[in-house]
Amino acid sequence: MKPINNHGIKRVIRATGFSWQGLKAAWQHEAAFRQEAVLACIMLPIALLLPVELIAKLALVASVFIVLITELLNSAIEAVVDRISDEIHPLSGRAKDIASAAVFMSLALCGTTWALVLIDYFTR
């Protein structure tokens, strides 16, 4: 069997394909990701169109992407934990709870960022 050439542009193309598969799986199987992705489709154009400084735009956009990234990692952790065993185990619960807390923290960051930028914009 011939080894897979995993260098250069072929590696980038394969990695991109795996990333698209991951996004597709998250969209198909994770309601929270779908909700956050739809909100991102609304929030990102608003962030780019708001007449605020470039650094504020960057903060708004980054905070939205951080939520999506964290939700993807949370979903991956949940899938791995569920794959390992169906039995209820304290460490499995802890892993899922901590991943969920990470999503919560990213949502708090996003909300705080948007609130501060919008308060600043509307109170000038």
C-alpha positions as CSV (number, residue, x, y, z in Angstrom):
1,M,0.0,0.0,0.0
2,K,1.4,3.4,-1.0
3,P,1.7,5.9,1.8
4,I,-0.3,9.1,1.6
5,N,1.7,12.1,0.5
6,N,0.9,14.5,3.3
7,H,3.2,17.4,2.4
8,G,2.8,20.8,0.8
9,I,-0.4,21.8,-0.9
10,K,-1.9,18.3,-0.7
11,R,-1.7,18.5,3.1
12,V,-3.4,21.9,3.1
13,I,-6.2,20.6,0.8
14,R,-6.7,17.5,2.9
15,A,-6.8,19.5,6.1
16,T,-9.3,21.9,4.6
17,G,-11.5,19.0,3.6
18,F,-11.4,17.6,7.2
19,S,-12.3,21.1,8.5
20,W,-15.3,21.3,6.2
21,Q,-16.4,17.9,7.3
22,G,-16.2,19.0,10.9
23,L,-18.2,22.1,10.3
24,K,-20.8,20.1,8.4
25,A,-21.0,17.6,11.3
26,A,-21.4,20.3,13.8
27,W,-24.2,21.9,11.7
28,Q,-26.0,18.6,11.3
29,H,-25.7,17.3,14.9
30,E,-25.3,20.3,17.2
31,A,-28.3,22.6,17.7
32,A,-26.3,25.1,19.8
33,F,-23.7,25.4,17.0
34,R,-26.5,26.1,14.4
35,Q,-28.0,28.8,16.7
36,E,-24.7,30.4,17.2
37,A,-23.8,30.2,13.5
38,V,-27.0,31.9,12.6
39,L,-26.4,34.6,15.1
40,A,-22.9,35.0,13.8
41,C,-24.3,35.5,10.2
42,I,-26.3,38.4,11.7
43,M,-23.7,39.8,14.0
44,L,-20.6,39.8,11.7
45,P,-22.1,42.1,9.1
46,I,-23.3,44.4,11.8
47,A,-19.8,44.4,13.3
48,L,-18.3,45.3,10.0
49,L,-20.8,48.0,9.2
50,L,-20.9,49.8,12.5
51,P,-19.1,53.1,12.3
52,V,-16.6,52.3,15.1
53,E,-12.8,52.2,15.2
54,L,-11.1,49.3,13.5
55,I,-10.0,47.9,16.9
56,A,-13.6,47.8,18.1
57,K,-14.6,46.0,14.9
58,L,-11.9,43.5,15.5
59,A,-13.1,42.9,19.1
60,L,-16.7,42.4,17.9
61,V,-15.7,40.0,15.2
62,A,-13.2,38.1,17.3
63,S,-15.7,37.7,20.2
64,V,-18.2,36.1,17.8
65,F,-15.5,33.7,16.4
66,I,-14.4,32.8,19.9
67,V,-18.0,31.6,20.6
68,L,-18.0,29.5,17.5
69,I,-14.6,28.0,18.2
70,T,-15.4,27.2,21.8
71,E,-18.7,25.6,20.8
72,L,-16.9,23.4,18.2
73,L,-14.4,22.3,20.9
74,N,-17.2,21.6,23.4
75,S,-19.0,19.5,20.8
76,A,-15.8,17.6,20.1
77,I,-15.3,16.9,23.8
78,E,-18.9,15.7,24.2
79,A,-18.5,13.4,21.1
80,V,-15.3,11.8,22.5
81,V,-16.8,11.3,26.0
82,D,-19.9,9.8,24.5
83,R,-17.8,7.5,22.2
84,I,-15.7,6.2,25.1
85,S,-18.7,4.9,27.2
86,D,-22.4,5.2,27.7
87,E,-21.9,4.7,31.5
88,I,-22.4,7.6,33.8
89,H,-19.0,8.5,35.3
90,P,-18.0,11.6,37.3
91,L,-15.0,12.3,35.1
92,S,-17.2,12.2,32.0
93,G,-19.6,14.6,33.6
94,R,-16.8,16.9,34.7
95,A,-15.3,17.0,31.2
96,K,-18.7,17.9,29.7
97,D,-19.4,20.5,32.4
98,I,-16.0,22.2,32.0
99,A,-16.4,22.3,28.2
100,S,-19.9,23.8,28.7
101,A,-18.5,26.3,31.1
102,A,-16.0,27.3,28.5
103,V,-18.8,28.0,26.1
104,F,-20.6,30.0,28.8
105,M,-17.5,32.1,29.3
106,S,-17.0,32.8,25.6
107,L,-20.7,33.9,25.4
108,A,-20.1,36.2,28.4
109,L,-17.0,37.6,26.7
110,C,-19.0,38.2,23.5
111,G,-21.9,39.8,25.3
112,T,-19.6,42.1,27.3
113,T,-17.6,43.1,24.3
114,W,-20.7,43.9,22.2
115,A,-22.3,45.8,25.2
116,L,-19.2,47.9,25.8
117,V,-18.7,48.8,22.1
118,L,-22.4,49.6,21.6
119,I,-22.6,51.6,24.8
120,D,-19.5,53.6,23.8
121,Y,-21.0,54.2,20.3
122,F,-24.4,55.3,21.4
123,T,-23.2,57.5,24.2
124,R,-20.8,59.6,22.3
